[in-house]
Amino acid sequence: MALEIERKFLLASDDWRKSVNETRHIRQGYLCNDERASLRVRIVDDEKAYLTIKSGKAAISRDEYEYAIPLEDGEELIAKCAGRLIEKTRHIIRHGHLAWEIDVFEDRNAGLVVAEIELDHPDQEFEHPEWLGEEVTGDGRYTNASLSQHPYHDWT
């Protein structure tokens, strides 16, 4: 079983931009999303495609299974996700043996920027960079699956 252990934060400033090591463009859509699991197709830089199954509620850890699929299949599947799409630019910042992923959302989620860090265990200590803001790990609104159905643009 694959376990994703992740913490999410809002950003306090744009100072993170000085430390970016890598940037990717991501399009992803949700074929299904309910209280038990989500099934996502993701296309990275219009070059690679992945199918991902996640189960569990928005929390520090969830089951996650991800598989590379042919790009053509990914494009066909993402076309079936109309209305449940996310587009974002992901910036990677390597810090020690950990990497921060800063997602700058586009389209209906424009204006939202979220930092994520994947950990080896839920209690793992990590440095909190000065640009890090409020933690939103347990807030289900900030999951990509939720943002695909309830975009940031519509929040009041």
Backbone torsions as a table, in degrees:
resi	resn	phi	psi	omega
1	MET	NA	137.8	176.7
2	ALA	-96.4	131.4	-178.5
3	LEU	-118.2	125.2	175.9
4	GLU	-96.8	122.8	176.5
5	ILE	-117.6	112.0	-168.6
6	GLU	-142.3	144.1	172.7
7	ARG	-122.6	143.1	-176.8
8	LYS	-121.5	144.3	-178.7
9	PHE	-141.2	151.7	166.4
10	LEU	-82.5	172.8	-177.4
11	LEU	-108.8	140.1	179.4
12	ALA	-88.8	-22.4	-179.9
13	SER	-159.5	176.1	177.3
14	ASP	-93.1	10.3	-177.5
15	ASP	-60.8	-21.7	178.6
16	TRP	-59.8	-27.7	-175.4
17	ARG	-59.4	-25.8	-179.6
18	LYS	-71.3	-16.2	-172.9
19	SER	-111.6	9.5	-175.9
20	VAL	-65.5	130.3	177.5
21	ASN	-99.5	-27.2	-172.8
22	GLU	-157.9	149.6	179.5
23	THR	-135.4	139.3	178.4
24	ARG	-136.4	148.3	172.6
25	HIS	-101.5	132.9	-175.8
26	ILE	-125.3	131.3	168.0
27	ARG	-117.1	132.7	177.4
28	GLN	-146.3	149.6	179.7
29	GLY	-136.7	158.7	-176.0
30	TYR	-112.7	118.4	177.4
31	LEU	-78.1	-32.3	172.0
32	CYS	-156.3	152.2	179.9
33	ASN	-157.5	113.7	174.8
34	ASP	-141.4	-169.7	-175.3
35	GLU	-66.8	-18.5	-178.4
36	ARG	-92.9	-41.4	-174.3
37	ALA	-162.4	162.5	171.4
38	SER	-127.2	147.5	177.6
39	LEU	-121.9	116.2	-172.0
40	ARG	-121.0	143.9	168.1
41	VAL	-113.7	134.9	-177.1
42	ARG	-130.1	136.5	174.6
43	ILE	-119.6	126.8	-176.6
44	VAL	-111.0	122.8	177.4
45	ASP	52.9	28.8	-179.4
46	ASP	54.2	26.3	-177.5
47	GLU	-124.6	-33.6	-175.6
48	LYS	-132.1	149.3	-179.7
49	ALA	-130.0	148.6	-178.5
50	TYR	-140.5	148.4	172.5
51	LEU	-113.3	128.4	-175.6
52	THR	-129.8	135.3	173.9
53	ILE	-115.0	127.1	175.8
54	LYS	-123.4	139.1	176.0
55	SER	-131.4	148.3	-177.3
56	GLY	109.4	162.0	-179.6
57	LYS	-81.1	168.6	177.0
58	ALA	-61.9	111.9	-179.0
59	ALA	-158.7	-175.0	-179.8
60	ILE	-66.0	-36.9	-178.2
61	SER	-129.8	142.0	177.9
62	ARG	-147.6	156.6	173.1
63	ASP	-73.6	138.2	179.9
64	GLU	-144.2	131.9	177.6
65	TYR	-128.1	124.4	-177.9
66	GLU	-129.6	136.1	-176.2
67	TYR	-134.1	133.5	172.6
68	ALA	-69.3	138.7	176.7
69	ILE	-131.3	161.4	177.1
70	PRO	-59.6	141.6	-179.3
71	LEU	-56.0	-40.5	178.4
72	GLU	-58.8	-42.3	177.6
73	ASP	-63.8	-41.9	179.1
74	GLY	-59.9	-43.3	179.1
75	GLU	-64.5	-41.3	178.3
76	GLU	-63.8	-42.9	-179.1
77	LEU	-68.3	-40.5	-178.4
78	ILE	-66.3	-29.3	176.6
79	ALA	-64.8	-25.1	179.2
80	LYS	-81.9	-2.7	-175.7
81	CYS	-102.5	20.1	-178.0
82	ALA	-49.6	132.1	-179.9
83	GLY	86.8	-8.0	179.4
84	ARG	-130.8	45.3	-176.1
85	LEU	-108.9	151.5	174.9
86	ILE	-128.7	136.0	169.9
87	GLU	-126.2	139.0	-178.6
88	LYS	-158.6	158.1	171.0
89	THR	-106.5	126.4	-178.6
90	ARG	-105.6	125.2	176.9
91	HIS	-108.6	131.6	-179.0
92	ILE	-104.2	131.4	175.5
93	ILE	-123.7	112.7	178.0
94	ARG	-83.7	132.4	-179.7
95	HIS	-140.6	105.0	-174.2
96	GLY	65.0	-135.0	178.0
97	HIS	-91.8	5.6	178.8
98	LEU	-108.6	160.3	177.2
99	ALA	-131.9	132.4	172.1
100	TRP	-88.6	139.0	173.6
101	GLU	-113.7	116.0	179.3
102	ILE	-103.9	114.9	-179.4
103	ASP	-100.2	119.3	175.1
104	VAL	-103.7	108.0	-173.3
105	PHE	-79.8	154.4	-177.5
106	GLU	-123.1	-179.9	176.2
107	ASP	52.9	-124.1	-175.0
108	ARG	-69.2	-10.9	178.3
109	ASN	-111.6	13.6	179.9
110	ALA	-57.6	140.9	-178.6
111	GLY	101.1	-17.6	179.2
112	LEU	-94.3	130.1	176.1
113	VAL	-131.9	125.5	-175.7
114	VAL	-129.4	136.9	175.3
115	ALA	-104.4	135.5	177.7
116	GLU	-126.9	147.5	173.3
117	ILE	-135.0	131.6	177.3
118	GLU	-96.0	134.9	-174.4
119	LEU	-117.6	164.8	177.5
120	ASP	-83.3	-27.6	177.1
121	HIS	-153.2	155.0	-173.4
122	PRO	-59.2	-28.8	-177.6
123	ASP	-93.0	4.9	-174.6
124	GLN	-59.7	132.3	175.7
125	GLU	-79.3	146.7	175.6
126	PHE	-153.7	154.2	179.7
127	GLU	-72.5	137.0	177.0
128	HIS	-99.1	102.2	179.6
129	PRO	-58.9	155.3	-176.4
130	GLU	-63.1	-23.1	-179.4
131	TRP	-82.2	-3.9	-178.4
132	LEU	-77.5	136.2	180.0
133	GLY	-109.8	-145.2	-175.9
134	GLU	-62.8	138.0	175.8
135	GLU	-79.3	135.5	-179.8
136	VAL	-127.8	23.6	-175.2
137	THR	-52.0	-47.8	-175.5
138	GLY	-86.4	0.1	-176.9
139	ASP	-89.3	105.4	-175.6
140	GLY	-59.1	-20.9	179.4
141	ARG	-61.5	-26.7	-174.4
142	TYR	-89.8	0.8	174.6
143	THR	-73.5	147.5	179.1
144	ASN	-61.1	-37.1	179.1
145	ALA	-60.8	-43.3	178.2
146	SER	-67.2	-42.4	179.8
147	LEU	-62.8	-26.6	178.0
148	SER	-70.1	-26.4	-179.2
149	GLN	-102.5	-30.4	-178.4
150	HIS	-130.5	78.6	-172.7
151	PRO	-63.6	152.8	180.0
152	TYR	-54.6	-37.1	179.9
153	HIS	-56.2	-29.5	-177.0
154	ASP	-91.2	-4.9	-179.5
155	TRP	-68.1	146.0	178.2
156	THR	-105.6	NA	NA
